[in-house]
Amino acid sequence: MRTVDPLHVRLLRLLRDEGAVSRAELADRLQMPRPRLLAELERLVALGYVAEAGLAASRGGRRSTLVELSPHLRFAAVDLGASSIDVEVVNGRLEPVAAYAEPADIRSGPKLILQRVNELLHKARVDGAYERLDAVGIGVPGPVSFRDGVPVSPPIMPGWDRFPVRELLTREHGCPAVVDNDVNIMAIGERHGGVAHSVDDFLFVKIGTGIGCGIYLSGEVYRGTDGCAGDIGHIQVDSHGPMCSCGNVGCLEALFSGAALAKDATAAARSGASPALAERLAARGEVTALDVAEGAVEGDVTCIQLIRDGGRRVGGVLAGLVSFTNPSMIVIGGGLAQLGHILLAEIRSVVYRRSLPLATGNLPVVLSELGPRAGVAGAAVLASDVAFGEAS
């Protein structure tokens, strides 16, 4: 097995996150003798990962040469949702150079979905976004064996179980690929460039078609032994609740998620309990979570109550996690984060009320800063990390 050189990974990550840095500063930051640093940089230049970027400002003597990631580096970032595909091609600094987003049904199966992903990436190449890809990162809405690069028994992804996603993308694009679940990549994105930047211990809670939790402990994603840590959507919150897609009853996801909220909103519209939702149902023939959010803004009592009920259930689960992991931040993201501060206030209220004061005294519960871009941002970080490992 090839051994990854941690020095190369640290060096390349530093250039990714901070831009051009002088050789002198790199030697200081990495605590490395100058001759060895120069030898390692020459190797990375030869491999196409690093390039010179002119002279640094004078520090009182000979001006040091700036180095930066090669301007030719390109990573593909893919975020698959239950009903969407988001694709970005980014440069070495993880800045987007091409982006595509479109609706898609994950239940149509891996061959059709991944074929469309490949078509979008090939379109980016034709449009001039890249000549070759250095790595691909992809997130999928279900449990993933991170080690094997395959989804494992994903409840809302029929036909995806053990499908060789990583192998297919590696073969198609001639570069390494990495596969993770969608909430982990959102957590990675939020830590790299969002509200959790530099926070070492936090929970990222995605509330959308499903509910999941990305767990950061000591600056690293915690995935568990088999890659399914954080699957909080299938924690039972009501033993007499509705059947869940996983086959059990009363799961958090079955009671509060995009589909569950739309179902409850439709019932409220048909019964006349919510005038705002009844009006929207009559106009369009359906109601969605967005309709609930809009109704709440208009002051519709039933819409507000639906959001508060959901926030109470999520908060109850999170209160247990706070007592167990003692995080320094909780970030709420995903499609239902659009329910805004009514949802956030209810989650906060329950977490602060039901967790020990020592655990919540300095615990911010906040909305995602990156919003819908958190997933592709995290997939880009993962792609760059796997590429930097290949540079070792």
Secondary structure, DSSP 4 states (H G I P E B T S, - for coil): -PPP-HHHHHHHHHHHHH--EEHHHHHHHHT--HHHHHHHHHHHHHTTSEEEEEEPPPSSSSPPEEEEE-TT--EEEEEE-SSEEEEEEE-TT--EEEEEEEE--GGG-HHHHHHHHHHHHHHHHHTTS-SS-SEEEEEESS-EETTTTEE-S-TT-TT-TT--HHHHHHHHHTS-EEEEEHHHHHHHHHHHHSTTTT-SSEEEEEESSSEEEEEEETTEE---SSS-TT-GGGSBS-TTSPBPTTS-BSBHHHHSSHHHHHHHHHHHHHHTS-HHHHHHHHHHS---HHHHHHHHHTT-HHHHHHHHHHHHHHHHHHHHHHHHH--SEEEEESGGGGGHHHHHHHHHHHHHHHS-HHHHTT--EEE-SSGGGHHHHHHHHHHHHHHHHHT-
